[in-house]
Amino acid sequence: MTREFHKMRRYWNRIFELDCESSIWVEENELGKDKVIFYKNKCYFVKIPQKINKKITLRLRGLGKTRGGKTGNLLLHVWLNKGEDIRKDLWLSETSARCGTNKILLIGVKKITMVIPPNSYNGLTIRLRGLGVESSFDNRAPFLANNKKKGNALVKLLVYPDRITPNYSSFENLSTDNMVLEGWVYRKIDEVLLKIGEPSFFVKPIQAHVVADLFNERGWRAIFQALVEHLNLAHLNIQLTSSDSIPNPGICQITVHTPNNIPVTCHYLITINEQFLDNPFSIAAILAHELCHVVYSEKIDGTPKLAGMWIKSEKATLEEERTVDLLVFMFKIGEFQLRVARDKRLTLGYFNQEIFERIQVIVSRRLYSF
């Protein structure tokens, strides 16, 4: 009953009130200028405000209805035909920024080619006109004969070093604990080579610019596909998802199908923490680690994968995590661990930063390079 009453009240108010309403669209180039409007077969000059956030209502006195010796006003709703800006990041190397280049960037579902001028720098924002989105207006907005305007894409350049050099000091300068860890690294490299075979590591490193370009052009899932192919895991059932609620940067969950209590196939689910999805090198570092868990499960781990039997001690878990970290470097994708640590002072792994730096050098000396 109350709703119907208010509905009827608004109806009678529209009939008997003296004020009238009208709506117009304006373009950005009309802001702050006089605009001619036509109302009741007459034209009027209206000063459009300098700033409008989607819509503003102007009261034009004396242009409403006249009744009983009183005249109302015209409430002119002025709608700004302007889209909304979006923000994107574009990753490129120092050389590309210094010399200038063309880069492909995914904006929405569209790929565009950006021209990066020479002497660009980290943090520079380039405005791409008309590549934003349309503003959302409520159903009170009048019909717009022309197309709604789109905003701009504001692309921020994020410049990274072309190469990074590991910090490798003399062995005598290490602490006793780090000396022990380095000895473990040398022994474990030999064990892994015996288990997997040295030819498995005859791979070319994935370069930083490849990961950055994949992220720019196709998004973070493209990095996952490149790493799966690099590690020769495409034949396995590996699913990928993201979450904002996991406690770690990434998680690898293994599901074993065991008909008649006999392990048959493994399914892997890798989850990456969403807080790291804005940086291609964080993505590569996390996914490299989690995918090397798959390598460990398939080629190194001898633990029976039967329901109720797959429980590891804390010591065995630490041994696995460190072996997985080592695998990342042996497959020549450990550079991203170092980049993340340099940029965010965050070590995504189970060694301290000094040992990570040394592993990069040890592995490059021990294995064939291309």
Residue pairs with C-beta under 8 A, 6 or more apart in sequence:
16 67
17 65
17 72
18 64
18 65
18 66
18 67
18 70
18 71
18 72
18 73
19 64
19 65
19 72
19 73
19 74
19 75
20 63
20 64
20 65
20 72
20 73
20 74
20 75
21 74
21 75
21 76
21 77
22 37
22 39
22 74
22 75
22 76
22 77
23 76
23 77
23 78
23 79
23 140
23 141
23 142
24 35
24 37
24 76
24 77
24 78
24 79
24 142
25 79
25 80
25 81
25 142
25 144
26 35
26 48
26 52
26 78
26 79
26 80
26 81
27 80
27 81
27 82
27 149
28 80
28 81
28 82
28 149
30 48
31 48
31 49
31 50
31 51
31 52
31 80
32 48
32 49
32 50
33 47
33 48
34 45
34 46
34 47
34 48
35 45
35 46
35 47
35 48
36 43
36 44
36 45
36 46
37 43
37 44
37 46
37 76
38 44
39 63
39 74
40 63
44 60
44 63
46 58
46 60
46 76
48 78
49 56
49 58
49 78
52 78
52 80
53 80
54 79
54 80
54 82
54 135
54 137
55 77
55 78
55 79
55 80
55 137
55 141
56 77
56 78
57 75
57 76
57 77
57 78
58 75
58 76
58 78
59 73
59 74
59 75
59 76
60 73
60 74
60 75
60 76
61 73
62 71
62 73
63 73
63 74
64 71
64 72
64 73
64 74
65 71
65 72
66 72
77 140
79 137
79 141
79 142
81 144
81 146
81 148
81 149
82 135
82 149
82 151
83 130
83 132
83 133
83 134
83 135
83 148
83 149
83 150
83 151
83 152
84 132
84 133
84 134
84 135
84 151
85 132
85 151
85 152
85 153
85 154
86 107
86 131
86 132
86 133
86 151
86 152
86 153
86 154
87 153
87 154
87 155
87 156
88 105
88 107
88 153
88 154
88 155
88 156
89 155
89 156
89 157
89 158
89 278
90 103
90 105
90 114
90 116
90 155
90 156
90 157
90 158
90 216
91 158
91 160
91 212
91 215
91 216
91 280
92 101
92 103
92 116
92 120
92 157
92 158
92 159
92 160
92 212
93 159
93 160
93 161
93 162
93 208
93 209
93 212
94 159
94 160
94 161
94 162
95 162
96 103
96 116
96 209
97 116
97 119
97 120
97 121
97 122
97 157
97 159
98 118
98 119
98 120
99 118
100 115
100 116
100 117
100 118
100 119
100 120
101 116
102 113
102 114
102 115
102 116
103 113
103 114
103 116
103 213
103 216
104 111
104 112
104 113
104 114
104 213
104 216
104 217
105 111
105 112
105 113
105 114
105 155
105 216
105 217
106 216
106 217
106 218
106 219
107 128
107 131
107 153
108 133
110 131
111 217
112 128
112 131
114 126
114 128
114 155
116 126
116 157
120 157
120 159
121 157
121 159
122 157
122 158
122 159
123 156
123 157
123 158
124 156
124 157
125 154
125 155
125 156
125 157
126 154
126 155
126 157
127 152
127 153
127 154
127 155
128 152
128 153
128 154
128 155
129 152
130 149
130 150
130 152
131 150
131 152
131 153
132 150
132 151
132 152
132 153
133 150
133 151
134 148
134 149
134 150
134 151
135 148
135 151
160 208
160 212
160 281
160 339
160 343
162 208
162 209
163 208
164 335
164 338
164 339
164 342
166 338
166 357
166 358
166 360
166 361
167 354
167 357
168 357
168 358
168 361
171 179
171 182
174 182
174 354
178 352
178 354
178 355
181 351
181 352
181 355
182 355
182 358
182 362
184 322
185 326
185 355
185 358
185 359
185 362
186 362
188 322
188 323
188 326
189 326
189 330
189 362
189 363
189 366
192 300
192 323
192 326
192 327
192 330
193 201
195 299
195 300
196 295
196 299
196 300
198 367
198 368
200 232
201 330
201 331
201 332
201 367
201 368
202 368
202 370
203 230
203 331
203 332
203 370
204 332
204 370
205 332
205 333
205 335
205 370
206 226
206 227
206 230
206 284
206 332
206 333
208 281
208 335
208 336
208 339
210 226
211 223
211 226
211 280
211 281
211 283
211 284
211 336
212 280
212 281
214 222
214 223
214 226
214 280
215 222
215 223
215 280
215 283
220 272
220 277
220 280
220 283
221 240
223 280
223 283
223 284
223 287
224 240
224 270
224 283
224 287
227 284
227 287
227 288
227 291
227 333
228 234
228 238
228 291
230 331
230 333
231 291
231 292
231 294
231 295
231 331
233 291
233 294
233 295
236 266
236 268
236 294
236 298
237 265
237 266
237 267
237 268
238 268
238 269
238 270
238 291
238 294
239 267
239 268
239 269
239 270
240 269
240 270
240 271
240 272
240 287
241 269
241 270
241 271
241 272
242 271
242 272
242 273
242 274
242 277
243 271
243 272
243 273
243 274
244 273
244 274
244 275
246 271
246 273
248 273
249 272
249 273
249 276
249 282
249 286
249 348
250 270
250 271
250 272
250 273
250 286
250 287
250 289
250 290
251 270
251 271
251 290
252 268
252 269
252 270
252 290
252 291
252 293
252 294
253 268
253 269
253 270
253 271
254 266
254 267
254 268
254 293
254 297
254 305
255 266
255 267
255 268
255 269
256 263
256 264
256 265
256 266
256 267
256 305
256 306
256 307
256 310
257 263
257 264
257 265
257 266
257 267
258 264
258 305
258 306
258 307
261 306
261 307
263 304
263 305
263 306
266 297
266 298
266 305
268 294
268 297
270 287
270 290
270 291
272 283
272 286
272 287
272 290
273 286
276 282
276 283
276 286
277 283
279 340
279 343
279 344
281 336
281 339
281 340
281 343
282 336
282 340
282 344
282 348
284 333
284 336
285 336
285 337
285 339
285 340
285 348
286 348
288 328
288 331
288 333
288 334
288 336
288 337
289 324
289 325
289 328
289 337
289 348
289 349
292 324
292 325
292 327
292 328
292 331
293 320
293 324
295 324
295 327
295 331
296 320
296 323
296 324
296 327
300 323
301 320
303 309
303 310
303 312
304 310
312 320
318 350
321 349
321 350
322 350
322 351
325 337
325 349
325 350
325 351
325 356
325 359
326 359
326 363
328 334
328 337
328 349
329 337
329 359
329 360
329 363
330 363
330 367
332 363
334 356
334 359
334 360
334 363
335 360
337 347
337 348
337 349
337 356
338 356
338 357
338 360
340 346
340 347
340 348
341 347
341 348
341 353
341 356
347 353
347 356
349 356
351 359
